[in-house]
Amino acid sequence: MVTPAFSDCINKLGVDEKDVIPFGRNKAKISLDVLDKPAAPGKLILVSAITPTPSGEGKTTVSIGLAQGLQAIGKKVCLALRQPSMGPVFGRKGGATGGGKSSLTPAEEINMHFTGDFHAITSAHNLISAIIDNAMFFHTLNIDERKVIWKRVMDMNDRSLRSIIVGLNKQGFPRETGFDITPASEIMACLCLATSYKDMEERINRIVIGFTTDDKPVFARELGITGSVMALLKDALMPNLVQSVEGVPCFLHGGPFANIAHGCNSVLATRMALHFGDYAVTEAGFAFDLGAEKFLDIKCRQSGLDPAAIVIVATARALKMHGGTALADLKNTDVDALKKGLANLDAHLDAAAHYKRPVVVAVNKFFDDSREELDAIVKHCAERGIPCAIADIFSQGGEGGKDLAQMVVEAADRSSAPFKPLYESALPVEEKLNIIARNIYGADGVELTAAAKKKLAQFEASRLTDLPICMAKTQNSLSDNGRLRGRPTGFTITVRDFEIANGVGFLVALCGEIMRMPALPVSPNAMHIYLDNKGNVQGL
């Protein structure tokens, strides 16, 4: 397969040359000025998935394959996806640019430094951290050093940095703090929900960095460095343009994780995809219970975006794992286990139904899937009245996604009621938590630890809780116990702590054992990546 020239991708969009800022031969940034020009907005397609398993579901691959399928049936389409983080790239997951004939190019550059956005976000975040400590040293800021909540970040998995002591030098103030991974940074989330430079500036000013001795919130604007933070983010706020291997334009921008952040690419990139395409295909991280719920209840609530249709990705392999099949046995046909695992798909279909948008199931076909298993999935969906397409997009690219594309077009053409979030943000926090837990996860309810209740009381006293909830929860289960696959019942979600993200506009609820700085596995992917004699990266 010969990938079209990148110049063809730019020409296909019809974007003015002055609005294209090239980054080498095969990627560029697009000026925000393009959004000021008149254009009929396209239809937004949200791609989500069932609960992930080690067998892989291929949500990004299906998103790209669907877009290529739409192009193959004559539709003008753009992608709006998240940038990969180097944490998973060198950790457990590896690269995140799709696979086979449904992938993005240039994959190696995208998976590593790309256009420098993550570095800019990391630098902007850590500038705030440095200025906080400097202000405490010179006593120029009214803040209790024991109540500083702003951590540092880096774009790498490193469990040893989760909890650290800083200020051990003679001139410092020793205090406990830690590192989060860059995709969990509030600067990242602000960038992904901002609608303009001005909006980004206002969000930075609203960030709560800590509290005074009498528990009054201290805001980032009090540091007097918002201008410098914005200067670091000047280029990062512009969406990146790349293309799929079949030449579908892709606005690749932002990368918050969906288990510890809100899991969606930037509003600006999504609007650009809608501006230039009749259809815009986007995805939200992990399964519907995480990324899609936050896409709908946080991103759509704030931005006014409204998906015309929702696609939920499943695989026969993952469904068998949810039905009890061991990873080593997935190549064997096991229709009984698959049928048991369909309960997980049903859970996500039931959750999606709350938002009253047409849903299509996409079965990402693997080469060793049996016809019997695939037929069982299609039959089950038909019994529920849900369109279901077998998508052979890894091996066939857009050609293998045409049936899925046609179903999605038909679904998106249906009229839907005006979008309504699952809950009102002004409701009490515990009520919002219970609505999410019961309707999306299938839990019996929510339980707050003593530490969580204390933190919540502090935030309530400062009037910081009339916000949407961003659940930080394991991606491996509908529950907060990652070992419970399928569709668990009879469980309670435990909230152990809260974090305030006032700048971005949500309250983070930390559930179970989830950490905002991931760890490396015993054999990280970093051990398998290398540079060949021609300077090409291998092993991603």
BELNOR-V122187 format. One record per helix or strand of 3 or more residues. SS is the DSSP state (helix for helix, strand for strand). FROM is the first residue (numbers start at 1). TO is the last residue. If there is no record, write none. Layout:
ss & from & to
SS & FROM & TO
SS & FROM & TO
This chain:
ss & from & to
helix & 6 & 13
helix & 17 & 19
strand & 20 & 22
strand & 28 & 30
helix & 32 & 36
strand & 43 & 49
helix & 59 & 72
strand & 77 & 81
helix & 86 & 90
strand & 102 & 105
helix & 107 & 111
helix & 117 & 138
helix & 145 & 147
strand & 152 & 154
helix & 159 & 161
strand & 164 & 166
strand & 175 & 177
strand & 179 & 181
helix & 182 & 184
helix & 186 & 193
helix & 197 & 206
strand & 208 & 211
strand & 217 & 219
helix & 220 & 223
helix & 226 & 232
strand & 240 & 244
strand & 249 & 252
helix & 267 & 276
strand & 279 & 284
helix & 288 & 303
strand & 307 & 314
helix & 316 & 322
helix & 327 & 329
helix & 335 & 353
strand & 358 & 364
helix & 371 & 384
strand & 387 & 391
helix & 393 & 412
helix & 429 & 441
strand & 445 & 448
helix & 450 & 461
strand & 468 & 472
strand & 492 & 501
strand & 506 & 511
helix & 525 & 528
